Amino acid sequence: MRIGLIDIGSNTTKILIADCLAESGIQEIAQATFPCRLIKSDRDETIIGQHNINLLLTCIQKLKDFAESHNSDSIFAVATEGLRRASNSAEIVDQITSTLGINLIILSGEQEATGIAQGILADPYLFDCEDFWALDIGGGSLEIIHVVNRQVKAVKSMPIGAVSLTQQFLKDSSLPYPQQEIVLIENFVNSQLKKLGKEFSQQVPFLVGCGGTLVYLRKLLTGEAGSPQMTKDEIAKIRQNLS
């Protein structure tokens, strides 16, 4: 069976086309991504306006056409932090279903983190990694995953994604970031991470990163075909330059 899975994120909406085969598991056929930011610029506003809903509907229609062009047997859709935090998410789900005929499920933070963990464990590049931490930094949320002996021991989702923090703390992200605003972000992130329980205190040899923020960070540092590894010093230096 060929499946089209649409992922409605806070910053981008994407689709994966894959064949689900009994003998060999999941085989990727194609994928596509479109920018479609759901997080509002007004930090106190949780309603997604009809203009943004219409943009989202247009984006999902493109992804539906993409799935049908690849002869998908079924199309599913999930959403993450952008719709988790929206007070009118039920209305948006109804519009997507009635307009496009696609049933949308809004994942909980734990469901999102668990799905990310399953995807990471299926990556051949990581088959030799027994114990590791994993981070997925998206636009709306940060997922943290603890893997021991290739088994998921703990997952946590926190609403501290890149776009969320930008819009919450930076008055104008098109200008150089004032040091005082950078410090506010650092203090806020540290305060959130301190809330993690004992299951997130163990040291492990590897840190695995995924999500749009880290994918593009790696491209900036190493290029399309560069090393898949980044050092803390490299990340600190490029953060300073970008700020």
ChimeraX commands (.cxc) that place a marker at each C-alpha (Angstrom):
marker #1 position 0.00,0.00,0.00 radius 0.5
marker #1 position 1.25,3.49,-0.86 radius 0.5
marker #1 position 0.63,6.10,1.83 radius 0.5
marker #1 position 0.81,9.90,1.68 radius 0.5
marker #1 position 1.43,11.34,5.15 radius 0.5
marker #1 position 1.02,15.11,5.60 radius 0.5
marker #1 position 2.73,16.77,8.58 radius 0.5
marker #1 position 1.36,20.22,9.46 radius 0.5
marker #1 position 4.06,21.92,11.51 radius 0.5
marker #1 position 4.22,25.38,13.04 radius 0.5
marker #1 position 6.54,26.70,10.33 radius 0.5
marker #1 position 6.30,24.28,7.39 radius 0.5
marker #1 position 3.89,21.69,6.07 radius 0.5
marker #1 position 5.33,18.64,4.38 radius 0.5
marker #1 position 4.43,15.28,2.90 radius 0.5
marker #1 position 6.11,11.89,2.71 radius 0.5
marker #1 position 5.03,9.33,0.11 radius 0.5
marker #1 position 6.03,5.78,1.06 radius 0.5
marker #1 position 5.23,2.19,0.21 radius 0.5
marker #1 position 4.38,0.09,3.27 radius 0.5
marker #1 position 5.62,-3.40,2.42 radius 0.5
marker #1 position 5.10,-6.46,4.62 radius 0.5
marker #1 position 8.43,-7.99,3.65 radius 0.5
marker #1 position 10.71,-4.94,3.79 radius 0.5
marker #1 position 8.92,-2.30,5.88 radius 0.5
marker #1 position 8.64,1.33,4.75 radius 0.5
marker #1 position 10.21,2.46,1.48 radius 0.5
marker #1 position 10.31,6.19,0.75 radius 0.5
marker #1 position 9.05,7.23,-2.70 radius 0.5
marker #1 position 9.01,11.05,-2.58 radius 0.5
marker #1 position 8.65,14.05,-0.28 radius 0.5
marker #1 position 7.85,17.75,-0.54 radius 0.5
marker #1 position 7.79,20.75,1.80 radius 0.5
marker #1 position 5.95,24.09,1.69 radius 0.5
marker #1 position 6.33,27.07,4.06 radius 0.5
marker #1 position 3.06,27.72,5.87 radius 0.5
marker #1 position 3.64,29.45,9.21 radius 0.5
marker #1 position 0.84,28.97,11.71 radius 0.5
marker #1 position 2.28,30.69,14.79 radius 0.5
marker #1 position 0.91,34.21,15.16 radius 0.5
marker #1 position 3.20,37.21,15.52 radius 0.5
marker #1 position 1.04,38.44,18.40 radius 0.5
marker #1 position 2.37,36.45,21.36 radius 0.5
marker #1 position -0.95,36.76,23.25 radius 0.5
marker #1 position -3.13,35.65,20.34 radius 0.5
marker #1 position -3.98,31.96,20.04 radius 0.5
marker #1 position -6.61,32.19,17.27 radius 0.5
marker #1 position -5.44,31.37,13.73 radius 0.5
marker #1 position -7.26,33.79,11.43 radius 0.5
marker #1 position -9.20,32.79,8.33 radius 0.5
marker #1 position -6.53,34.27,6.03 radius 0.5
marker #1 position -3.92,31.89,7.47 radius 0.5
marker #1 position -6.42,29.02,7.41 radius 0.5
marker #1 position -7.00,29.65,3.70 radius 0.5
marker #1 position -3.22,29.61,3.10 radius 0.5
marker #1 position -3.05,26.31,4.98 radius 0.5
marker #1 position -5.90,24.84,2.91 radius 0.5
marker #1 position -4.13,25.88,-0.30 radius 0.5
marker #1 position -0.90,24.31,0.94 radius 0.5
marker #1 position -2.59,21.03,1.90 radius 0.5
marker #1 position -4.35,20.94,-1.49 radius 0.5
marker #1 position -0.93,21.12,-3.19 radius 0.5
marker #1 position 0.31,18.27,-1.02 radius 0.5
marker #1 position -2.83,16.25,-1.75 radius 0.5
marker #1 position -2.25,16.77,-5.49 radius 0.5
marker #1 position 1.37,15.70,-4.97 radius 0.5
marker #1 position 0.22,12.50,-3.24 radius 0.5
marker #1 position -2.29,11.72,-5.98 radius 0.5
marker #1 position 0.33,12.32,-8.67 radius 0.5
marker #1 position 2.37,9.55,-7.03 radius 0.5
marker #1 position -0.63,7.19,-6.99 radius 0.5
marker #1 position -1.09,7.14,-3.21 radius 0.5
marker #1 position -3.74,4.72,-2.01 radius 0.5
marker #1 position -4.48,6.69,1.15 radius 0.5
marker #1 position -3.67,10.16,2.49 radius 0.5
marker #1 position -3.36,10.91,6.20 radius 0.5
marker #1 position -2.59,14.16,8.00 radius 0.5
marker #1 position -1.22,15.03,11.43 radius 0.5
marker #1 position -0.54,18.40,13.09 radius 0.5
marker #1 position 1.79,19.45,15.89 radius 0.5
marker #1 position 2.39,22.50,18.12 radius 0.5
marker #1 position 0.95,25.14,15.78 radius 0.5
marker #1 position -2.52,23.59,16.04 radius 0.5
marker #1 position -2.05,22.24,19.57 radius 0.5
marker #1 position -1.84,25.82,20.84 radius 0.5
marker #1 position -4.62,27.26,18.63 radius 0.5
marker #1 position -7.90,27.85,20.43 radius 0.5
marker #1 position -9.82,27.33,17.17 radius 0.5
marker #1 position -8.06,24.10,16.16 radius 0.5
marker #1 position -11.34,22.12,16.08 radius 0.5
marker #1 position -12.75,24.57,13.52 radius 0.5
marker #1 position -9.62,24.21,11.39 radius 0.5
marker #1 position -9.83,20.40,11.50 radius 0.5
marker #1 position -13.48,20.62,10.36 radius 0.5
marker #1 position -12.57,22.94,7.45 radius 0.5
marker #1 position -9.79,20.63,6.28 radius 0.5
marker #1 position -12.11,17.62,6.40 radius 0.5
marker #1 position -15.07,19.32,4.71 radius 0.5
marker #1 position -13.02,21.15,2.05 radius 0.5
marker #1 position -10.36,18.57,1.20 radius 0.5
marker #1 position -11.78,15.29,2.47 radius 0.5
marker #1 position -8.70,14.64,4.65 radius 0.5
marker #1 position -9.02,13.57,8.26 radius 0.5
marker #1 position -6.54,15.45,10.44 radius 0.5
marker #1 position -5.25,14.27,13.82 radius 0.5
marker #1 position -3.62,16.78,16.17 radius 0.5
marker #1 position -0.84,14.89,17.95 radius 0.5
marker #1 position -0.11,15.40,21.61 radius 0.5
marker #1 position 3.44,16.43,22.46 radius 0.5
marker #1 position 4.21,12.91,23.68 radius 0.5
marker #1 position 2.78,11.33,20.51 radius 0.5
marker #1 position 4.91,13.66,18.39 radius 0.5
marker #1 position 8.08,12.87,20.34 radius 0.5
marker #1 position 7.37,9.12,20.21 radius 0.5
marker #1 position 6.90,9.26,16.43 radius 0.5
marker #1 position 10.16,11.18,16.04 radius 0.5
marker #1 position 11.93,8.54,18.15 radius 0.5
marker #1 position 10.62,5.73,15.95 radius 0.5
marker #1 position 11.81,7.54,12.86 radius 0.5
marker #1 position 15.28,8.14,14.31 radius 0.5
marker #1 position 15.65,4.46,15.28 radius 0.5
marker #1 position 14.85,3.48,11.69 radius 0.5
marker #1 position 17.77,5.56,10.33 radius 0.5
marker #1 position 20.54,3.21,9.06 radius 0.5
marker #1 position 23.17,5.84,9.95 radius 0.5
marker #1 position 22.32,5.32,13.63 radius 0.5
marker #1 position 22.09,1.52,13.73 radius 0.5
marker #1 position 25.35,1.34,15.75 radius 0.5
marker #1 position 24.18,3.90,18.34 radius 0.5
marker #1 position 22.84,2.03,21.36 radius 0.5
marker #1 position 22.39,4.90,23.84 radius 0.5
marker #1 position 21.75,8.51,22.88 radius 0.5
marker #1 position 19.77,11.67,23.40 radius 0.5
marker #1 position 17.83,13.12,20.49 radius 0.5
marker #1 position 16.53,16.65,19.90 radius 0.5
marker #1 position 14.00,17.75,17.31 radius 0.5
marker #1 position 13.86,21.55,17.14 radius 0.5
marker #1 position 10.85,22.69,15.15 radius 0.5
marker #1 position 9.13,26.01,14.76 radius 0.5
marker #1 position 6.71,25.58,17.64 radius 0.5
marker #1 position 8.16,22.94,19.93 radius 0.5
marker #1 position 11.24,21.06,21.06 radius 0.5
marker #1 position 11.08,17.29,21.44 radius 0.5
marker #1 position 13.62,15.53,23.68 radius 0.5
marker #1 position 14.08,11.76,23.48 radius 0.5
marker #1 position 16.18,9.38,25.62 radius 0.5
marker #1 position 17.16,6.05,24.04 radius 0.5
marker #1 position 18.86,3.22,25.98 radius 0.5
marker #1 position 19.83,-0.07,24.28 radius 0.5
marker #1 position 17.86,1.19,21.26 radius 0.5
marker #1 position 14.69,1.38,23.35 radius 0.5
marker #1 position 12.88,4.65,23.98 radius 0.5
marker #1 position 13.03,5.30,27.72 radius 0.5
marker #1 position 11.56,8.80,27.89 radius 0.5
marker #1 position 10.11,11.48,25.64 radius 0.5
marker #1 position 9.23,15.09,26.35 radius 0.5
marker #1 position 7.73,17.87,24.22 radius 0.5
marker #1 position 8.21,21.51,25.24 radius 0.5
marker #1 position 6.72,24.64,23.53 radius 0.5
marker #1 position 10.13,26.25,22.94 radius 0.5
marker #1 position 10.57,25.98,19.19 radius 0.5
marker #1 position 12.63,28.43,17.12 radius 0.5
marker #1 position 9.70,30.51,15.85 radius 0.5
marker #1 position 7.97,30.49,19.25 radius 0.5
marker #1 position 11.04,31.89,20.98 radius 0.5
marker #1 position 11.70,34.45,18.24 radius 0.5
marker #1 position 8.20,35.86,18.43 radius 0.5
marker #1 position 8.01,35.72,22.21 radius 0.5
marker #1 position 11.28,37.49,22.98 radius 0.5
marker #1 position 12.60,39.42,19.96 radius 0.5
marker #1 position 11.00,42.78,19.21 radius 0.5
marker #1 position 12.29,42.80,15.62 radius 0.5
marker #1 position 13.99,39.65,14.34 radius 0.5
marker #1 position 15.08,41.42,11.14 radius 0.5
marker #1 position 17.56,43.54,13.15 radius 0.5
marker #1 position 20.66,42.40,15.07 radius 0.5
marker #1 position 19.53,40.70,18.27 radius 0.5
marker #1 position 20.19,42.81,21.39 radius 0.5
marker #1 position 22.23,40.96,23.99 radius 0.5
marker #1 position 19.57,41.48,26.64 radius 0.5
marker #1 position 17.00,39.66,24.50 radius 0.5
marker #1 position 19.41,36.79,23.84 radius 0.5
marker #1 position 19.93,36.49,27.62 radius 0.5
marker #1 position 16.16,36.41,28.15 radius 0.5
marker #1 position 15.85,33.53,25.68 radius 0.5
marker #1 position 18.74,31.64,27.28 radius 0.5
marker #1 position 17.26,32.06,30.77 radius 0.5
marker #1 position 13.80,30.98,29.62 radius 0.5
marker #1 position 15.09,27.87,27.82 radius 0.5
marker #1 position 17.25,26.92,30.82 radius 0.5
marker #1 position 14.26,27.34,33.16 radius 0.5
marker #1 position 12.19,25.01,30.96 radius 0.5
marker #1 position 14.95,22.38,30.72 radius 0.5
marker #1 position 15.36,22.38,34.50 radius 0.5
marker #1 position 11.79,21.03,34.71 radius 0.5
marker #1 position 12.87,17.75,33.12 radius 0.5
marker #1 position 12.76,14.80,35.50 radius 0.5
marker #1 position 15.38,12.25,36.59 radius 0.5
marker #1 position 14.87,10.18,33.45 radius 0.5
marker #1 position 16.54,13.01,31.52 radius 0.5
marker #1 position 19.63,13.31,33.75 radius 0.5
marker #1 position 21.73,10.37,32.54 radius 0.5
marker #1 position 24.81,11.09,30.44 radius 0.5
marker #1 position 25.11,9.29,27.09 radius 0.5
marker #1 position 27.80,9.30,24.35 radius 0.5
marker #1 position 25.74,10.71,21.48 radius 0.5
marker #1 position 23.40,13.61,20.80 radius 0.5
marker #1 position 21.27,13.23,17.67 radius 0.5
marker #1 position 19.61,16.26,16.11 radius 0.5
marker #1 position 16.75,16.51,13.64 radius 0.5
marker #1 position 14.09,19.00,12.60 radius 0.5
marker #1 position 14.27,21.96,10.26 radius 0.5
marker #1 position 16.35,24.19,12.54 radius 0.5
marker #1 position 19.19,21.67,12.82 radius 0.5
marker #1 position 18.98,20.53,9.19 radius 0.5
marker #1 position 19.55,24.08,7.95 radius 0.5
marker #1 position 22.16,24.76,10.62 radius 0.5
marker #1 position 24.15,21.82,9.28 radius 0.5
marker #1 position 23.78,23.12,5.71 radius 0.5
marker #1 position 25.14,26.51,6.78 radius 0.5
marker #1 position 28.11,24.89,8.50 radius 0.5
marker #1 position 29.02,22.05,6.15 radius 0.5
marker #1 position 27.05,22.43,2.92 radius 0.5
marker #1 position 24.71,19.93,1.30 radius 0.5
marker #1 position 27.25,17.08,1.20 radius 0.5
marker #1 position 29.33,18.02,4.23 radius 0.5
marker #1 position 29.94,16.18,7.49 radius 0.5
marker #1 position 26.81,15.05,9.35 radius 0.5
marker #1 position 28.46,16.05,12.63 radius 0.5
marker #1 position 28.61,19.48,14.27 radius 0.5
marker #1 position 30.54,20.61,17.33 radius 0.5
marker #1 position 29.27,22.78,20.16 radius 0.5
marker #1 position 31.87,25.44,19.30 radius 0.5
marker #1 position 30.73,25.55,15.66 radius 0.5
marker #1 position 27.11,25.99,16.72 radius 0.5
marker #1 position 28.02,28.74,19.21 radius 0.5
marker #1 position 29.99,30.65,16.57 radius 0.5
marker #1 position 27.29,30.56,13.92 radius 0.5
marker #1 position 24.65,31.51,16.50 radius 0.5
marker #1 position 26.68,34.63,17.29 radius 0.5
marker #1 position 27.00,35.48,13.59 radius 0.5
marker #1 position 23.31,34.93,12.86 radius 0.5
marker #1 position 22.25,36.97,15.89 radius 0.5
marker link #1:1,2 radius 0.2
marker link #1:2,3 radius 0.2
marker link #1:3,4 radius 0.2
marker link #1:4,5 radius 0.2
marker link #1:5,6 radius 0.2
marker link #1:6,7 radius 0.2
marker link #1:7,8 radius 0.2
marker link #1:8,9 radius 0.2
marker link #1:9,10 radius 0.2
marker link #1:10,11 radius 0.2
marker link #1:11,12 radius 0.2
marker link #1:12,13 radius 0.2
marker link #1:13,14 radius 0.2
marker link #1:14,15 radius 0.2
marker link #1:15,16 radius 0.2
marker link #1:16,17 radius 0.2
marker link #1:17,18 radius 0.2
marker link #1:18,19 radius 0.2
marker link #1:19,20 radius 0.2
marker link #1:20,21 radius 0.2
marker link #1:21,22 radius 0.2
marker link #1:22,23 radius 0.2
marker link #1:23,24 radius 0.2
marker link #1:24,25 radius 0.2
marker link #1:25,26 radius 0.2
marker link #1:26,27 radius 0.2
marker link #1:27,28 radius 0.2
marker link #1:28,29 radius 0.2
marker link #1:29,30 radius 0.2
marker link #1:30,31 radius 0.2
marker link #1:31,32 radius 0.2
marker link #1:32,33 radius 0.2
marker link #1:33,34 radius 0.2
marker link #1:34,35 radius 0.2
marker link #1:35,36 radius 0.2
marker link #1:36,37 radius 0.2
marker link #1:37,38 radius 0.2
marker link #1:38,39 radius 0.2
marker link #1:39,40 radius 0.2
marker link #1:40,41 radius 0.2
marker link #1:41,42 radius 0.2
marker link #1:42,43 radius 0.2
marker link #1:43,44 radius 0.2
marker link #1:44,45 radius 0.2
marker link #1:45,46 radius 0.2
marker link #1:46,47 radius 0.2
marker link #1:47,48 radius 0.2
marker link #1:48,49 radius 0.2
marker link #1:49,50 radius 0.2
marker link #1:50,51 radius 0.2
marker link #1:51,52 radius 0.2
marker link #1:52,53 radius 0.2
marker link #1:53,54 radius 0.2
marker link #1:54,55 radius 0.2
marker link #1:55,56 radius 0.2
marker link #1:56,57 radius 0.2
marker link #1:57,58 radius 0.2
marker link #1:58,59 radius 0.2
marker link #1:59,60 radius 0.2
marker link #1:60,61 radius 0.2
marker link #1:61,62 radius 0.2
marker link #1:62,63 radius 0.2
marker link #1:63,64 radius 0.2
marker link #1:64,65 radius 0.2
marker link #1:65,66 radius 0.2
marker link #1:66,67 radius 0.2
marker link #1:67,68 radius 0.2
marker link #1:68,69 radius 0.2
marker link #1:69,70 radius 0.2
marker link #1:70,71 radius 0.2
marker link #1:71,72 radius 0.2
marker link #1:72,73 radius 0.2
marker link #1:73,74 radius 0.2
marker link #1:74,75 radius 0.2
marker link #1:75,76 radius 0.2
marker link #1:76,77 radius 0.2
marker link #1:77,78 radius 0.2
marker link #1:78,79 radius 0.2
marker link #1:79,80 radius 0.2
marker link #1:80,81 radius 0.2
marker link #1:81,82 radius 0.2
marker link #1:82,83 radius 0.2
marker link #1:83,84 radius 0.2
marker link #1:84,85 radius 0.2
marker link #1:85,86 radius 0.2
marker link #1:86,87 radius 0.2
marker link #1:87,88 radius 0.2
marker link #1:88,89 radius 0.2
marker link #1:89,90 radius 0.2
marker link #1:90,91 radius 0.2
marker link #1:91,92 radius 0.2
marker link #1:92,93 radius 0.2
marker link #1:93,94 radius 0.2
marker link #1:94,95 radius 0.2
marker link #1:95,96 radius 0.2
marker link #1:96,97 radius 0.2
marker link #1:97,98 radius 0.2
marker link #1:98,99 radius 0.2
marker link #1:99,100 radius 0.2
marker link #1:100,101 radius 0.2
marker link #1:101,102 radius 0.2
marker link #1:102,103 radius 0.2
marker link #1:103,104 radius 0.2
marker link #1:104,105 radius 0.2
marker link #1:105,106 radius 0.2
marker link #1:106,107 radius 0.2
marker link #1:107,108 radius 0.2
marker link #1:108,109 radius 0.2
marker link #1:109,110 radius 0.2
marker link #1:110,111 radius 0.2
marker link #1:111,112 radius 0.2
marker link #1:112,113 radius 0.2
marker link #1:113,114 radius 0.2
marker link #1:114,115 radius 0.2
marker link #1:115,116 radius 0.2
marker link #1:116,117 radius 0.2
marker link #1:117,118 radius 0.2
marker link #1:118,119 radius 0.2
marker link #1:119,120 radius 0.2
marker link #1:120,121 radius 0.2
marker link #1:121,122 radius 0.2
marker link #1:122,123 radius 0.2
marker link #1:123,124 radius 0.2
marker link #1:124,125 radius 0.2
marker link #1:125,126 radius 0.2
marker link #1:126,127 radius 0.2
marker link #1:127,128 radius 0.2
marker link #1:128,129 radius 0.2
marker link #1:129,130 radius 0.2
marker link #1:130,131 radius 0.2
marker link #1:131,132 radius 0.2
marker link #1:132,133 radius 0.2
marker link #1:133,134 radius 0.2
marker link #1:134,135 radius 0.2
marker link #1:135,136 radius 0.2
marker link #1:136,137 radius 0.2
marker link #1:137,138 radius 0.2
marker link #1:138,139 radius 0.2
marker link #1:139,140 radius 0.2
marker link #1:140,141 radius 0.2
marker link #1:141,142 radius 0.2
marker link #1:142,143 radius 0.2
marker link #1:143,144 radius 0.2
marker link #1:144,145 radius 0.2
marker link #1:145,146 radius 0.2
marker link #1:146,147 radius 0.2
marker link #1:147,148 radius 0.2
marker link #1:148,149 radius 0.2
marker link #1:149,150 radius 0.2
marker link #1:150,151 radius 0.2
marker link #1:151,152 radius 0.2
marker link #1:152,153 radius 0.2
marker link #1:153,154 radius 0.2
marker link #1:154,155 radius 0.2
marker link #1:155,156 radius 0.2
marker link #1:156,157 radius 0.2
marker link #1:157,158 radius 0.2
marker link #1:158,159 radius 0.2
marker link #1:159,160 radius 0.2
marker link #1:160,161 radius 0.2
marker link #1:161,162 radius 0.2
marker link #1:162,163 radius 0.2
marker link #1:163,164 radius 0.2
marker link #1:164,165 radius 0.2
marker link #1:165,166 radius 0.2
marker link #1:166,167 radius 0.2
marker link #1:167,168 radius 0.2
marker link #1:168,169 radius 0.2
marker link #1:169,170 radius 0.2
marker link #1:170,171 radius 0.2
marker link #1:171,172 radius 0.2
marker link #1:172,173 radius 0.2
marker link #1:173,174 radius 0.2
marker link #1:174,175 radius 0.2
marker link #1:175,176 radius 0.2
marker link #1:176,177 radius 0.2
marker link #1:177,178 radius 0.2
marker link #1:178,179 radius 0.2
marker link #1:179,180 radius 0.2
marker link #1:180,181 radius 0.2
marker link #1:181,182 radius 0.2
marker link #1:182,183 radius 0.2
marker link #1:183,184 radius 0.2
marker link #1:184,185 radius 0.2
marker link #1:185,186 radius 0.2
marker link #1:186,187 radius 0.2
marker link #1:187,188 radius 0.2
marker link #1:188,189 radius 0.2
marker link #1:189,190 radius 0.2
marker link #1:190,191 radius 0.2
marker link #1:191,192 radius 0.2
marker link #1:192,193 radius 0.2
marker link #1:193,194 radius 0.2
marker link #1:194,195 radius 0.2
marker link #1:195,196 radius 0.2
marker link #1:196,197 radius 0.2
marker link #1:197,198 radius 0.2
marker link #1:198,199 radius 0.2
marker link #1:199,200 radius 0.2
marker link #1:200,201 radius 0.2
marker link #1:201,202 radius 0.2
marker link #1:202,203 radius 0.2
marker link #1:203,204 radius 0.2
marker link #1:204,205 radius 0.2
marker link #1:205,206 radius 0.2
marker link #1:206,207 radius 0.2
marker link #1:207,208 radius 0.2
marker link #1:208,209 radius 0.2
marker link #1:209,210 radius 0.2
marker link #1:210,211 radius 0.2
marker link #1:211,212 radius 0.2
marker link #1:212,213 radius 0.2
marker link #1:213,214 radius 0.2
marker link #1:214,215 radius 0.2
marker link #1:215,216 radius 0.2
marker link #1:216,217 radius 0.2
marker link #1:217,218 radius 0.2
marker link #1:218,219 radius 0.2
marker link #1:219,220 radius 0.2
marker link #1:220,221 radius 0.2
marker link #1:221,222 radius 0.2
marker link #1:222,223 radius 0.2
marker link #1:223,224 radius 0.2
marker link #1:224,225 radius 0.2
marker link #1:225,226 radius 0.2
marker link #1:226,227 radius 0.2
marker link #1:227,228 radius 0.2
marker link #1:228,229 radius 0.2
marker link #1:229,230 radius 0.2
marker link #1:230,231 radius 0.2
marker link #1:231,232 radius 0.2
marker link #1:232,233 radius 0.2
marker link #1:233,234 radius 0.2
marker link #1:234,235 radius 0.2
marker link #1:235,236 radius 0.2
marker link #1:236,237 radius 0.2
marker link #1:237,238 radius 0.2
marker link #1:238,239 radius 0.2
marker link #1:239,240 radius 0.2
marker link #1:240,241 radius 0.2
marker link #1:241,242 radius 0.2
marker link #1:242,243 radius 0.2
view
